[in-house]
Amino acid sequence: MGCGCLLVLLGSAFPRVALFLTWIFTSRVDLAFDGFLLPLAGFVFLPYTTLFYVFAYAPNAGVSTFGWILVAFGVLLDLGNWFGSGRAGSRRAWRAQQVS
């Protein structure tokens, strides 16, 4: 993978795009996961976690301690994405009720 820094910068804003490009142009997703369904579910529901797991996975050694810290950070980002968007939506609905 020749342009890893560009992929990490892309992944910070658009994790699904970075994961898709990693899946298409490299074999890292195939090395990190045995099947097709788990990375696909990760792509849909937990994109940061899946992307960080793919980056942290080493074929011979698995995931190191620092790698698991990155994966845990990805879980926190995904949870923040899921619950933060619901909170912003309820705030938007509350403001709309106050205006009308």
CORSUL-V640102 format. One record per pair of residues at least 4 apart in sequence whose ideal C-beta (glycine too) atoms are under 6 Angstrom apart, sorted by the first residue. I is the first residue (numbers start at 0). J is the second residue. D is the distance in Angstrom with one decimal. If there is no record, write none. Layout:
# CORSUL-V640102
i: [I I]
j: [J J]
d: [D D]
This chain:
# CORSUL-V640102
i: [0 6 9 9 10 10 10 14 14 14 14 15 17 18 18 18 20 21 21 22 26 27 28 28 30 31 31 32 32 40 41 41 45 45 47 47 47 48 48 48 51 51 51 51 52 55 55 55 56 62 62 79]
j: [25 17 13 17 14 17 50 18 46 47 50 46 50 42 46 50 24 25 27 28 30 53 38 53 58 53 56 37 38 44 45 49 49 77 73 76 77 73 74 77 55 69 70 73 70 62 66 69 62 66 67 83]
d: [5.3 5.5 5.8 4.6 5.2 3.4 5.3 6.0 3.9 5.0 4.9 4.8 5.9 5.7 5.8 4.8 5.8 5.4 5.7 4.5 5.7 5.1 5.4 5.4 5.2 4.8 3.9 5.3 4.7 5.8 5.0 3.1 5.7 4.7 4.0 4.2 4.9 3.9 5.1 5.4 5.9 4.5 5.1 3.7 5.1 5.0 3.0 5.1 5.6 3.9 5.7 5.1]
